[in-house]
Amino acid sequence: MMKAFLHGLILAFGLILPLGMQNVFILTQGAVQRRWRHALPAVLTASLCDTLLIFLAVLGVSLVWLGSAWLKWLKTAVMGAGILFLLYMGWSTWKSAPAAGGSEAAERFPPRKQIAFAASVSLLNPHAIFDTIGVIGTGSLRYTGMEKAIFAAACIVVSWIWFVGLSLAGRMVGRFDGSGGGLRWMNRISALLIWGVGGYMLMKLFRDWLP
């Protein structure tokens, strides 16, 4: 059982560590909110969305998703919608870069907008979905019963701890970044990452359909 737990920890950490739009959003909200607890809607939403994806992946959705030939059209539709979504999110993030007024000039999302944005970057990002279902779902196939449950729990624990830690790190950045330069760079990097993922998805879509 310890092997399943460690496997889940390492696998989930490897997936969540790269700096993506979900991570940058949580980091930014932790930085711009007046108090750390005001960023909790984003943290909780991202954590719950990841928990849902991990739960579905471990239940075996990966086998259905990856193994059914008719789902090629569904994958194409999801990826096409995801590419358009990523282009919009990148533009929105680039435009929201704070002006030269310090962190006070950055946009503080209210709770509802935090929830909507965090849910969208978690559940409408095909790259994240494929990673979670394909990697974690496939990794869980070697386990059964309690070992599978422990594997899933380890992945979920990593997700929750990571997002809480990111928001706290963002809080520290916001407190020490009086000029707002750090926040501007975070938004710029986030936008470029979003467009990069969109470009990667577009190339993958072309490859899937080319003879």
MDTraj code that builds the backbone (N, CA, C; nanometers):
import mdtraj as md
import numpy as np

residues = "MET MET LYS ALA PHE LEU HIS GLY LEU ILE LEU ALA PHE GLY LEU ILE LEU PRO LEU GLY MET GLN ASN VAL PHE ILE LEU THR GLN GLY ALA VAL GLN ARG ARG TRP ARG HIS ALA LEU PRO ALA VAL LEU THR ALA SER LEU CYS ASP THR LEU LEU ILE PHE LEU ALA VAL LEU GLY VAL SER LEU VAL TRP LEU GLY SER ALA TRP LEU LYS TRP LEU LYS THR ALA VAL MET GLY ALA GLY ILE LEU PHE LEU LEU TYR MET GLY TRP SER THR TRP LYS SER ALA PRO ALA ALA GLY GLY SER GLU ALA ALA GLU ARG PHE PRO PRO ARG LYS GLN ILE ALA PHE ALA ALA SER VAL SER LEU LEU ASN PRO HIS ALA ILE PHE ASP THR ILE GLY VAL ILE GLY THR GLY SER LEU ARG TYR THR GLY MET GLU LYS ALA ILE PHE ALA ALA ALA CYS ILE VAL VAL SER TRP ILE TRP PHE VAL GLY LEU SER LEU ALA GLY ARG MET VAL GLY ARG PHE ASP GLY SER GLY GLY GLY LEU ARG TRP MET ASN ARG ILE SER ALA LEU LEU ILE TRP GLY VAL GLY GLY TYR MET LEU MET LYS LEU PHE ARG ASP TRP LEU PRO".split()
xyz = np.array([
    [0.0826, -0.1216, 0.0000],
    [0.0000, 0.0000, 0.0000],
    [0.0862, 0.1268, 0.0000],
    [0.2005, 0.1195, 0.0666],
    [0.2915, 0.2339, 0.0664],
    [0.3420, 0.2614, -0.0754],
    [0.3626, 0.1537, -0.1520],
    [0.4072, 0.1699, -0.2902],
    [0.3028, 0.2447, -0.3723],
    [0.1758, 0.2115, -0.3539],
    [0.0681, 0.2793, -0.4262],
    [0.0601, 0.4255, -0.3859],
    [0.0784, 0.4522, -0.2565],
    [0.0726, 0.5902, -0.2072],
    [0.1865, 0.6738, -0.2654],
    [0.3080, 0.6196, -0.2621],
    [0.4236, 0.6923, -0.3153],
    [0.4119, 0.7110, -0.4666],
    [0.3614, 0.6097, -0.5339],
    [0.3415, 0.6203, -0.6785],
    [0.2444, 0.7342, -0.7102],
    [0.1349, 0.7411, -0.6352],
    [0.0372, 0.8483, -0.6553],
    [0.0956, 0.9854, -0.6272],
    [0.1745, 0.9963, -0.5202],
    [0.2381, 1.1234, -0.4856],
    [0.3300, 1.1717, -0.5974],
    [0.4168, 1.0834, -0.6433],
    [0.5157, 1.1219, -0.7449],
    [0.4474, 1.1554, -0.8775],
    [0.3502, 1.0737, -0.9155],
    [0.2819, 1.0947, -1.0428],
    [0.2045, 1.2260, -1.0421],
    [0.1299, 1.2508, -0.9352],
    [0.0501, 1.3731, -0.9275],
    [0.1389, 1.4966, -0.9198],
    [0.2468, 1.4874, -0.8452],
    [0.3379, 1.6009, -0.8337],
    [0.4025, 1.6326, -0.9681],
    [0.4377, 1.5287, -1.0436],
    [0.4961, 1.5499, -1.1753],
    [0.3999, 1.6168, -1.2710],
    [0.2703, 1.5867, -1.2594],
    [0.1711, 1.6476, -1.3476],
    [0.1395, 1.7917, -1.3090],
    [0.1348, 1.8194, -1.1785],
    [0.0881, 1.9493, -1.1323],
    [0.1996, 2.0520, -1.1233],
    [0.3248, 2.0066, -1.1223],
    [0.4369, 2.0979, -1.1027],
    [0.4569, 2.1984, -1.2157],
    [0.4447, 2.1596, -1.3450],
    [0.4703, 2.2573, -1.4516],
    [0.3823, 2.3810, -1.4382],
    [0.4404, 2.4972, -1.4698],
    [0.3709, 2.6242, -1.4547],
    [0.2684, 2.6396, -1.5660],
    [0.1417, 2.6150, -1.5340],
    [0.0342, 2.6287, -1.6309],
    [-0.0631, 2.7375, -1.5884],
    [-0.1684, 2.7544, -1.6671],
    [-0.2603, 2.8650, -1.6391],
    [-0.3366, 2.8449, -1.5085],
    [-0.3644, 2.7206, -1.4731],
    [-0.4305, 2.6939, -1.3459],
    [-0.3427, 2.7367, -1.2298],
    [-0.2146, 2.6981, -1.2353],
    [-0.1212, 2.7352, -1.1289],
    [-0.1004, 2.8859, -1.1210],
    [-0.0828, 2.9499, -1.2367],
    [-0.0576, 3.0935, -1.2373],
    [-0.1794, 3.1699, -1.1867],
    [-0.2987, 3.1227, -1.2200],
    [-0.4198, 3.1900, -1.1709],
    [-0.4289, 3.1843, -1.0192],
    [-0.4027, 3.0675, -0.9614],
    [-0.4071, 3.0551, -0.8154],
    [-0.2997, 3.1424, -0.7517],
    [-0.1801, 3.1407, -0.8090],
    [-0.0702, 3.2231, -0.7580],
    [-0.1058, 3.3714, -0.7634],
    [-0.1637, 3.4142, -0.8755],
    [-0.1979, 3.5552, -0.8927],
    [-0.3078, 3.5984, -0.7960],
    [-0.4097, 3.5157, -0.7798],
    [-0.5171, 3.5527, -0.6872],
    [-0.4666, 3.5599, -0.5430],
    [-0.3757, 3.4708, -0.5084],
    [-0.3161, 3.4803, -0.3761],
    [-0.2397, 3.6099, -0.3573],
    [-0.1806, 3.6601, -0.4662],
    [-0.1011, 3.7828, -0.4581],
    [-0.1865, 3.9086, -0.4526],
    [-0.2971, 3.9121, -0.5276],
    [-0.3712, 4.0381, -0.5413],
    [-0.4814, 4.0561, -0.4380],
    [-0.5289, 3.9476, -0.3779],
    [-0.6360, 3.9627, -0.2799],
    [-0.5852, 4.0312, -0.1529],
    [-0.6712, 4.1089, -0.0898],
    [-0.6306, 4.1837, 0.0306],
    [-0.5930, 4.0901, 0.1448],
    [-0.6642, 3.9784, 0.1564],
    [-0.6352, 3.8776, 0.2581],
    [-0.6305, 3.7404, 0.1920],
    [-0.5514, 3.6512, 0.2523],
    [-0.5342, 3.5193, 0.1923],
    [-0.6666, 3.4456, 0.1797],
    [-0.7525, 3.4603, 0.2784],
    [-0.8782, 3.3856, 0.2754],
    [-0.9677, 3.4281, 0.1593],
    [-0.9446, 3.5485, 0.1051],
    [-1.0250, 3.5939, -0.0073],
    [-0.9919, 3.5184, -0.1357],
    [-0.8779, 3.4493, -0.1385],
    [-0.8406, 3.3689, -0.2547],
    [-0.8890, 3.2247, -0.2426],
    [-0.9539, 3.1911, -0.1318],
    [-0.9966, 3.0533, -0.1089],
    [-1.0983, 3.0020, -0.2113],
    [-1.1903, 3.0854, -0.2629],
    [-1.2808, 3.0318, -0.3663],
    [-1.2062, 2.9729, -0.4850],
    [-1.1002, 3.0387, -0.5288],
    [-1.0211, 2.9857, -0.6404],
    [-0.9487, 2.8583, -0.5999],
    [-0.8910, 2.8572, -0.4805],
    [-0.8163, 2.7397, -0.4324],
    [-0.9087, 2.6191, -0.4191],
    [-1.0230, 2.6387, -0.3552],
    [-1.1154, 2.5276, -0.3330],
    [-1.1732, 2.4757, -0.4647],
    [-1.2052, 2.5672, -0.5563],
    [-1.2618, 2.5241, -0.6845],
    [-1.1616, 2.4435, -0.7643],
    [-1.0379, 2.4919, -0.7745],
    [-0.9351, 2.4186, -0.8478],
    [-0.9105, 2.2817, -0.7848],
    [-0.9063, 2.2770, -0.6531],
    [-0.8826, 2.1499, -0.5838],
    [-0.9963, 2.0520, -0.6061],
    [-1.1208, 2.1003, -0.5975],
    [-1.2366, 2.0129, -0.6173],
    [-1.2451, 1.9631, -0.7615],
    [-1.2116, 2.0510, -0.8572],
    [-1.2133, 2.0096, -0.9980],
    [-1.1085, 1.9024, -1.0240],
    [-0.9895, 1.9201, -0.9684],
    [-0.8861, 1.8176, -0.9836],
    [-0.9276, 1.6873, -0.9172],
    [-0.9913, 1.6977, -0.8014],
    [-1.0404, 1.5786, -0.7319],
    [-1.1395, 1.5031, -0.8187],
    [-1.2299, 1.5781, -0.8850],
    [-1.3285, 1.5150, -0.9731],
    [-1.2603, 1.4444, -1.0899],
    [-1.1640, 1.5113, -1.1531],
    [-1.0950, 1.4504, -1.2673],
    [-1.0175, 1.3256, -1.2258],
    [-0.9503, 1.3326, -1.1102],
    [-0.8746, 1.2163, -1.0610],
    [-0.9697, 1.1011, -1.0302],
    [-1.0816, 1.1337, -0.9674],
    [-1.1806, 1.0322, -0.9320],
    [-1.2323, 0.9623, -1.0573],
    [-1.2667, 1.0398, -1.1598],
    [-1.3161, 0.9815, -1.2842],
    [-1.2078, 0.8983, -1.3532],
    [-1.0833, 0.9495, -1.3505],
    [-0.9735, 0.8778, -1.4158],
    [-0.9513, 0.7423, -1.3506],
    [-0.9505, 0.7401, -1.2181],
    [-0.9244, 0.6151, -1.1458],
    [-1.0403, 0.5168, -1.1611],
    [-1.1615, 0.5698, -1.1805],
    [-1.2763, 0.4810, -1.1996],
    [-1.2721, 0.4081, -1.3335],
    [-1.1835, 0.4540, -1.4235],
    [-1.1699, 0.3835, -1.5497],
    [-1.2195, 0.4597, -1.6696],
    [-1.2472, 0.5894, -1.6523],
    [-1.2908, 0.6682, -1.7667],
    [-1.1851, 0.6680, -1.8751],
    [-1.0563, 0.6573, -1.8348],
    [-0.9477, 0.6582, -1.9333],
    [-0.9622, 0.5445, -2.0339],
    [-1.0097, 0.4280, -1.9869],
    [-1.0254, 0.3157, -2.0786],
    [-1.1320, 0.3443, -2.1830],
    [-1.2420, 0.4068, -2.1381],
    [-1.3496, 0.4412, -2.2312],
    [-1.3033, 0.5492, -2.3271],
    [-1.2384, 0.6525, -2.2698],
    [-1.1967, 0.7683, -2.3500],
    [-1.0913, 0.7313, -2.4539],
    [-0.9949, 0.6502, -2.4119],
    [-0.8834, 0.6195, -2.5010],
    [-0.9098, 0.4972, -2.5886],
    [-1.0068, 0.4153, -2.5498],
    [-1.0236, 0.2897, -2.6197],
    [-1.1378, 0.2825, -2.7187],
    [-1.2248, 0.3825, -2.7256],
    [-1.3397, 0.3768, -2.8153],
    [-1.3123, 0.4571, -2.9414],
    [-1.3214, 0.3904, -3.0562],
    [-1.2869, 0.4562, -3.1816],
    [-1.3835, 0.5704, -3.2136],
    [-1.5117, 0.5560, -3.1806],
    [-1.6083, 0.6588, -3.2162],
    [-1.5845, 0.7883, -3.1405],
    [-1.5067, 0.7808, -3.0338],
    [-1.4813, 0.9018, -2.9559],
    [-1.3800, 0.9950, -3.0224],
    [-1.3266, 0.9545, -3.1387],
    [-1.2343, 1.0437, -3.2099],
    [-1.3018, 1.1747, -3.2451],
    [-1.4274, 1.1664, -3.2873],
    [-1.5004, 1.2886, -3.3209],
    [-1.5266, 1.3726, -3.1975],
    [-1.5581, 1.3056, -3.0868],
    [-1.5818, 1.3789, -2.9632],
    [-1.4533, 1.4457, -2.9152],
    [-1.3409, 1.3744, -2.9254],
    [-1.2117, 1.4321, -2.8884],
    [-1.1822, 1.5557, -2.9728],
    [-1.2118, 1.5452, -3.1033],
    [-1.1861, 1.6580, -3.1924],
    [-1.2703, 1.7787, -3.1520],
    [-1.3975, 1.7538, -3.1207],
    [-1.4853, 1.8639, -3.0804],
    [-1.4374, 1.9282, -2.9502],
    [-1.3968, 1.8435, -2.8549],
    [-1.3495, 1.8959, -2.7272],
    [-1.2210, 1.9759, -2.7461],
    [-1.1298, 1.9227, -2.8262],
    [-1.0036, 1.9916, -2.8485],
    [-1.0242, 2.1220, -2.9251],
    [-1.1150, 2.1210, -3.0239],
    [-1.1439, 2.2434, -3.0985],
    [-1.2013, 2.3512, -3.0087],
    [-1.2976, 2.3139, -2.9241],
    [-1.3536, 2.4104, -2.8302],
    [-1.2476, 2.4562, -2.7310],
    [-1.1613, 2.3634, -2.6905],
    [-1.0555, 2.3984, -2.5955],
    [-0.9559, 2.4966, -2.6539],
    [-0.9237, 2.4799, -2.7833],
    [-0.8296, 2.5721, -2.8478],
    [-0.8875, 2.7135, -2.8506],
    [-1.0145, 2.7263, -2.8879],
    [-1.0790, 2.8581, -2.8893],
    [-1.0827, 2.9180, -2.7484],
    [-1.1102, 2.8322, -2.6514],
    [-1.1130, 2.8774, -2.5130],
    [-0.9761, 2.9276, -2.4682],
    [-0.8723, 2.8558, -2.5047],
    [-0.7374, 2.8945, -2.4650],
    [-0.6950, 3.0251, -2.5306],
    [-0.7322, 3.0447, -2.6562],
    [-0.7003, 3.1708, -2.7228],
    [-0.7667, 3.2880, -2.6511],
    [-0.8932, 3.2691, -2.6147],
    [-0.9638, 3.3758, -2.5427],
    [-0.9038, 3.4001, -2.4053],
    [-0.8740, 3.2916, -2.3327],
    [-0.8198, 3.3057, -2.1981],
    [-0.6821, 3.3718, -2.2019],
    [-0.6019, 3.3392, -2.3041],
    [-0.4717, 3.4029, -2.3158],
    [-0.4834, 3.5520, -2.3381],
    [-0.5736, 3.5907, -2.4267],
    [-0.5946, 3.7329, -2.4539],
    [-0.6466, 3.8056, -2.3303],
    [-0.7416, 3.7432, -2.2606],
    [-0.7982, 3.8042, -2.1401],
    [-0.6915, 3.8206, -2.0327],
    [-0.6067, 3.7194, -2.0187],
    [-0.5007, 3.7257, -1.9175],
    [-0.3967, 3.8317, -1.9530],
    [-0.3611, 3.8405, -2.0810],
    [-0.2624, 3.9404, -2.1241],
    [-0.3148, 4.0819, -2.0985],
    [-0.4409, 4.1052, -2.1293],
    [-0.4999, 4.2377, -2.1116],
    [-0.5162, 4.2752, -1.9642],
    [-0.5257, 4.1726, -1.8781],
    [-0.5486, 4.2002, -1.7366],
    [-0.4209, 4.2279, -1.6603],
    [-0.3070, 4.2379, -1.7300],
    [-0.1807, 4.2671, -1.6619],
    [-0.1915, 4.3985, -1.5880],
    [-0.1501, 4.4059, -1.4604],
    [-0.1659, 4.5271, -1.3817],
    [-0.0850, 4.6438, -1.4359],
    [-0.1399, 4.7577, -1.4229],
    [-0.0691, 4.8789, -1.4640],
    [0.0352, 4.9148, -1.3598],
    [0.1095, 5.0224, -1.3860],
    [0.2205, 5.0585, -1.2976],
    [0.1707, 5.1218, -1.1706],
    [0.0851, 5.0507, -1.1007],
    [0.0350, 5.1031, -0.9752],
    [0.0539, 5.0060, -0.8623],
    [0.1344, 4.9040, -0.8888],
    [0.1575, 4.8036, -0.7857],
    [0.0463, 4.7011, -0.7864],
    [0.0470, 4.6150, -0.6861],
    [-0.0511, 4.5073, -0.6803],
    [-0.1922, 4.5606, -0.6632],
    [-0.2067, 4.6837, -0.6147],
    [-0.3397, 4.7396, -0.5987],
    [-0.4093, 4.7553, -0.7330],
    [-0.3293, 4.7671, -0.8421],
    [-0.3881, 4.7879, -0.9735],
    [-0.4322, 4.6584, -1.0388],
    [-0.3918, 4.5445, -0.9845],
    [-0.4298, 4.4165, -1.0420],
    [-0.5758, 4.3876, -1.0113],
    [-0.6357, 4.3101, -1.1004],
    [-0.7772, 4.2805, -1.0835],
    [-0.7971, 4.1764, -0.9739],
    [-0.8803, 4.2127, -0.8759],
    [-0.9164, 4.1181, -0.7692],
    [-1.0488, 4.0539, -0.8077],
    [-1.0433, 3.9274, -0.8416],
    [-1.1661, 3.8599, -0.8803],
    [-1.2550, 3.8406, -0.7575],
    [-1.3840, 3.8741, -0.7684],
    [-1.4777, 3.8408, -0.6604],
    [-1.4971, 3.6901, -0.6548],
    [-1.5557, 3.6384, -0.5471],
    [-1.5679, 3.4932, -0.5313],
    [-1.6318, 3.4222, -0.6501],
    [-1.7415, 3.4755, -0.7037],
    [-1.8088, 3.4074, -0.8146],
    [-1.7197, 3.4002, -0.9380],
    [-1.6487, 3.5086, -0.9658],
    [-1.5611, 3.5097, -1.0823],
    [-1.4417, 3.4184, -1.0600],
    [-1.3912, 3.4115, -0.9373],
    [-1.2836, 3.3166, -0.9064],
    [-1.3285, 3.1739, -0.9325],
    [-1.4479, 3.1410, -0.8868],
    [-1.5006, 3.0057, -0.9034],
    [-1.5174, 2.9726, -1.0510],
    [-1.5762, 3.0673, -1.1267],
    [-1.5993, 3.0434, -1.2693],
    [-1.4671, 3.0273, -1.3448],
    [-1.3700, 3.1148, -1.3146],
    [-1.2428, 3.1104, -1.3853],
    [-1.1663, 2.9845, -1.3487],
    [-1.1586, 2.9529, -1.2191],
    [-1.0848, 2.8335, -1.1760],
    [-1.1471, 2.7064, -1.2326],
    [-1.2802, 2.7015, -1.2373],
    [-1.3473, 2.5838, -1.2935],
    [-1.3197, 2.5722, -1.4422],
    [-1.3184, 2.6862, -1.5115],
    [-1.2968, 2.6823, -1.6560],
    [-1.1558, 2.6370, -1.6901],
    [-1.0547, 2.6900, -1.6207],
    [-0.9168, 2.6497, -1.6527],
    [-0.8876, 2.5076, -1.6060],
    [-0.9736, 2.4535, -1.5196],
    [-0.9539, 2.3163, -1.4728],
    [-1.0286, 2.2151, -1.5587],
    [-1.1527, 2.2474, -1.5959],
    [-1.2393, 2.1506, -1.6631],
    [-1.2517, 2.1726, -1.8128],
    [-1.2160, 2.2919, -1.8622],
    [-1.2263, 2.3198, -2.0052],
    [-1.0906, 2.3225, -2.0733],
    [-0.9896, 2.2749, -2.0048],
    [-0.8548, 2.2690, -2.0613],
    [-0.8275, 2.1256, -2.1052],
    [-0.8401, 2.0959, -2.2364],
    [-0.8229, 1.9570, -2.2821],
    [-0.6880, 1.8985, -2.2448],
    [-0.5836, 1.9802, -2.2442],
    [-0.4504, 1.9296, -2.2109],
    [-0.4484, 1.8726, -2.0692],
    [-0.5101, 1.9461, -1.9749],
    [-0.5152, 1.8982, -1.8361],
    [-0.6005, 1.7737, -1.8244],
    [-0.7115, 1.7705, -1.8981],
    [-0.8002, 1.6547, -1.8923],
    [-0.7294, 1.5301, -1.9449],
    [-0.6625, 1.5448, -2.0603],
    [-0.5938, 1.4295, -2.1180],
    [-0.4814, 1.3817, -2.0271],
    [-0.4095, 1.4768, -1.9658],
    [-0.3019, 1.4384, -1.8752],
    [-0.3563, 1.3601, -1.7563],
    [-0.4617, 1.4139, -1.6950],
    [-0.5159, 1.3497, -1.5753],
    [-0.5741, 1.2130, -1.6068],
    [-0.6588, 1.2082, -1.7091],
    [-0.7237, 1.0818, -1.7427],
    [-0.6240, 0.9819, -1.8007],
    [-0.5366, 1.0316, -1.8898],
    [-0.4430, 0.9406, -1.9544],
    [-0.3338, 0.8913, -1.8625],
    [-0.2735, 0.9837, -1.7841],
    [-0.1585, 0.9455, -1.7011],
    [-0.2032, 0.8828, -1.5696],
    [-0.2874, 0.9543, -1.4944],
    [-0.3307, 0.9012, -1.3645],
    [-0.4230, 0.7810, -1.3840],
    [-0.5140, 0.7917, -1.4815],
    [-0.6039, 0.6791, -1.5069],
    [-0.5273, 0.5546, -1.5463],
    [-0.4295, 0.5704, -1.6343],
    [-0.3483, 0.4557, -1.6756],
    [-0.2636, 0.4030, -1.5601],
    [-0.2075, 0.4957, -1.4811],
    [-0.1259, 0.4539, -1.3670],
    [-0.2033, 0.3751, -1.2635],
    [-0.3347, 0.4022, -1.2535],
    [-0.4159, 0.3334, -1.1523],
    [-0.4531, 0.1913, -1.1922],
    [-0.4297, 0.1565, -1.3191],
    [-0.4734, 0.0252, -1.3670],
    [-0.3988, -0.0898, -1.3005],
    [-0.2814, -0.0624, -1.2482],
    [-0.2035, -0.1696, -1.1857],
    [-0.2527, -0.2025, -1.0447],
    [-0.3450, -0.1233, -0.9940],
    [-0.3928, -0.1428, -0.8573],
    [-0.5403, -0.1824, -0.8556],
    [-0.5788, -0.2476, -0.7471],
    [-0.7183, -0.2841, -0.7259],
    [-0.7536, -0.2607, -0.5795],
    [-0.8826, -0.2501, -0.5536],
    [-0.9304, -0.2423, -0.4163],
    [-0.8726, -0.1261, -0.3377],
    [-0.8229, -0.1576, -0.2187],
    [-0.7722, -0.0552, -0.1287],
    [-0.6493, 0.0151, -0.1863],
    [-0.5640, -0.0583, -0.2570],
    [-0.4455, 0.0032, -0.3158],
    [-0.4843, 0.1104, -0.4181],
    [-0.5869, 0.0854, -0.4969],
    [-0.6343, 0.1844, -0.5936],
    [-0.6872, 0.3084, -0.5204],
    [-0.7604, 0.2858, -0.4106],
    [-0.8139, 0.3980, -0.3329],
    [-0.7001, 0.4811, -0.2735],
    [-0.5954, 0.4147, -0.2243],
    [-0.4814, 0.4864, -0.1659],
    [-0.4069, 0.5637, -0.2742],
    [-0.3934, 0.5042, -0.3919],
    [-0.3297, 0.5728, -0.5047],
    [-0.4056, 0.7004, -0.5388],
    [-0.5374, 0.6908, -0.5488],
    [-0.6201, 0.8081, -0.5797],
    [-0.6106, 0.9121, -0.4696],
    [-0.6137, 0.8674, -0.3434],
    [-0.6059, 0.9607, -0.2313],
    [-0.4747, 1.0376, -0.2316],
    [-0.3656, 0.9697, -0.2665],
    [-0.2353, 1.0365, -0.2722],
    [-0.2361, 1.1461, -0.3777],
    [-0.2929, 1.1171, -0.4948],
    [-0.3015, 1.2170, -0.6017],
    [-0.3847, 1.3371, -0.5576],
    [-0.4939, 1.3101, -0.4892],
    [-0.5826, 1.4181, -0.4440],
    [-0.5148, 1.5029, -0.3372],
    [-0.4447, 1.4385, -0.2450],
    [-0.3741, 1.5121, -0.1393],
    [-0.2712, 1.6073, -0.1998],
    [-0.1963, 1.5604, -0.2978],
    [-0.0972, 1.6460, -0.3638],
    [-0.1649, 1.7684, -0.4243],
    [-0.2778, 1.7477, -0.4891],
    [-0.3493, 1.8574, -0.5536],
    [-0.3911, 1.9635, -0.4527],
    [-0.4517, 1.9222, -0.3429],
    [-0.4988, 2.0177, -0.2422],
    [-0.3831, 2.0924, -0.1762],
    [-0.2799, 2.0206, -0.1384],
    [-0.1651, 2.0855, -0.0748],
    [-0.0978, 2.1830, -0.1712],
    [-0.0875, 2.1441, -0.2974],
    [-0.0207, 2.2281, -0.3965],
    [-0.0937, 2.3612, -0.4150],
    [-0.2254, 2.3569, -0.4295],
    [-0.2997, 2.4804, -0.4540],
    [-0.3017, 2.5713, -0.3312],
    [-0.3111, 2.5134, -0.2134],
    [-0.3014, 2.5952, -0.0918],
    [-0.1636, 2.6598, -0.0837],
    [-0.0596, 2.5812, -0.1115],
    [0.0760, 2.6359, -0.1077],
    [0.0981, 2.7446, -0.2120],
    [0.0420, 2.7278, -0.3312],
    [0.0560, 2.8295, -0.4357],
    [-0.0087, 2.9609, -0.3938],
    [-0.1257, 2.9524, -0.3359],
    [-0.1935, 3.0756, -0.2935],
    [-0.1154, 3.1461, -0.1828],
    [-0.0549, 3.0691, -0.0938],
    [0.0272, 3.1293, 0.0120],
    [0.1536, 3.1917, -0.0466],
    [0.2131, 3.1250, -0.1460],
    [0.3297, 3.1827, -0.2135],
    [0.2917, 3.3116, -0.2847],
    [0.1745, 3.3120, -0.3471],
    [0.1270, 3.4331, -0.4112],
    [0.1050, 3.5450, -0.3118],
    [0.0565, 3.5105, -0.1953],
    [0.0376, 3.6102, -0.0897],
    [0.1698, 3.6774, -0.0532],
    [0.2753, 3.5969, -0.0448],
    [0.4066, 3.6516, -0.0132],
    [0.4577, 3.7416, -0.1258],
    [0.4342, 3.7002, -0.2504],
    [0.4748, 3.7829, -0.3640],
    [0.4030, 3.9165, -0.3607],
    [0.2721, 3.9119, -0.3345],
    [0.1944, 4.0348, -0.3301],
    [0.2392, 4.1293, -0.2212],
    [0.2825, 4.0770, -0.1096],
    [0.3244, 4.1627, 0.0017],
    [0.4571, 4.2311, -0.0254],
    [0.5448, 4.1641, -0.0995],
    [0.6786, 4.2190, -0.1224],
    [0.6949, 4.2854, -0.2594],
    [0.5945, 4.2714, -0.3452],
    [0.6036, 4.3283, -0.4798],
    [0.5308, 4.4623, -0.4829],
    [0.5925, 4.5628, -0.4294],
    [0.5283, 4.6934, -0.4209],
    [0.5084, 4.7602, -0.5550],
    [0.5940, 4.7337, -0.6527],
    [0.5846, 4.7999, -0.7825],
    [0.4847, 4.7323, -0.8763],
    [0.4458, 4.6106, -0.8458],
    [0.3557, 4.5370, -0.9338],
    [0.4275, 4.4681, -1.0486],
    [0.5609, 4.4798, -1.0562],
    [0.6352, 4.4183, -1.1660],
    [0.6221, 4.2682, -1.1674],
    [0.6275, 4.2064, -1.0504],
    [0.6148, 4.0608, -1.0429],
    [0.4801, 4.0128, -1.0928],
    [0.3752, 4.0858, -1.0572],
    [0.2417, 4.0483, -1.1020],
    [0.2268, 4.0649, -1.2530],
    [0.2874, 4.1694, -1.3066],
    [0.2822, 4.1881, -1.4514],
    [0.3486, 4.0717, -1.5232],
    [0.4640, 4.0300, -1.4717],
    [0.5348, 3.9185, -1.5340],
    [0.4565, 3.7886, -1.5204],
    [0.3909, 3.7677, -1.4076],
    [0.3113, 3.6462, -1.3900],
    [0.1986, 3.6406, -1.4918],
    [0.1321, 3.7554, -1.5127],
    [0.0236, 3.7576, -1.6097],
    [0.0752, 3.7360, -1.7517],
    [0.1883, 3.8002, -1.7848],
    [0.2447, 3.7834, -1.9178],
    [0.2856, 3.6376, -1.9420],
    [0.3530, 3.5779, -1.8440],
    [0.3959, 3.4384, -1.8562],
    [0.2746, 3.3467, -1.8687],
    [0.1723, 3.3735, -1.7891],
    [0.0513, 3.2928, -1.7933],
    [-0.0128, 3.2979, -1.9316],
    [-0.0217, 3.4195, -1.9895],
    [-0.0820, 3.4338, -2.1229],
    [-0.0022, 3.3567, -2.2271],
    [0.1310, 3.3670, -2.2215],
    [0.2149, 3.2957, -2.3174],
    [0.2014, 3.1443, -2.3025],
    [0.1920, 3.0980, -2.1781],
    [0.1737, 2.9548, -2.1541],
    [0.0397, 2.9077, -2.2089],
    [-0.0633, 2.9876, -2.1887],
    [-0.1956, 2.9513, -2.2388],
    [-0.1938, 2.9400, -2.3903],
    [-0.1334, 3.0393, -2.4582],
    [-0.1247, 3.0336, -2.6041],
    [-0.0371, 2.9179, -2.6500],
    [0.0677, 2.8880, -2.5739],
    [0.1530, 2.7754, -2.6083],
    [0.0780, 2.6437, -2.6028],
    [-0.0032, 2.6264, -2.4983],
    [-0.0837, 2.5047, -2.4869],
    [-0.1842, 2.4981, -2.6018],
    [-0.2439, 2.6127, -2.6354],
    [-0.3381, 2.6162, -2.7465],
    [-0.2713, 2.5758, -2.8775],
    [-0.1490, 2.6260, -2.9019],
    [-0.0749, 2.5889, -3.0219],
    [-0.0411, 2.4413, -3.0246],
    [-0.0025, 2.3875, -2.9094],
    [0.0278, 2.2444, -2.9001],
    [-0.0965, 2.1607, -2.9312],
    [-0.2113, 2.2027, -2.8769],
    [-0.3348, 2.1303, -2.9019],
    [-0.3723, 2.1354, -3.0493],
    [-0.3500, 2.2506, -3.1134],
    [-0.3815, 2.2639, -3.2553],
    [-0.2946, 2.1720, -3.3402],
    [-0.1654, 2.1653, -3.3103],
    [-0.0766, 2.0755, -3.3845],
    [-0.1162, 1.9294, -3.3641],
    [-0.1530, 1.8964, -3.2405],
    [-0.1952, 1.7588, -3.2114],
    [-0.3226, 1.7258, -3.2878],
    [-0.4124, 1.8234, -3.2978],
    [-0.5368, 1.8016, -3.3711],
    [-0.5096, 1.7745, -3.5185],
    [-0.4174, 1.8511, -3.5769],
    [-0.3807, 1.8295, -3.7169],
    [-0.3172, 1.6919, -3.7362],
    [-0.2296, 1.6535, -3.6444],
    [-0.1623, 1.5239, -3.6572],
    [-0.2609, 1.4080, -3.6504],
    [-0.3630, 1.4232, -3.5663],
    [-0.4620, 1.3161, -3.5508],
    [-0.5436, 1.2929, -3.6772],
    [-0.5583, 1.3979, -3.7578],
    [-0.6425, 1.3867, -3.8760],
    [-0.5646, 1.3750, -4.0062],
    [-0.4349, 1.4006, -4.0016],
    [-0.3557, 1.3858, -4.1224],
    [-0.3383, 1.2383, -4.1575],
    [-0.3441, 1.2031, -4.2861],
    [-0.3298, 1.0614, -4.3244],
    [-0.1885, 1.0126, -4.3005],
])
top = md.Topology()
chain = top.add_chain()
for i, resn in enumerate(residues, 1):
    res = top.add_residue(resn, chain, resSeq=i)
    for name in ("N", "CA", "C"):
        top.add_atom(name, md.element.get_by_symbol(name[0]), res)
traj = md.Trajectory(xyz[None], top)
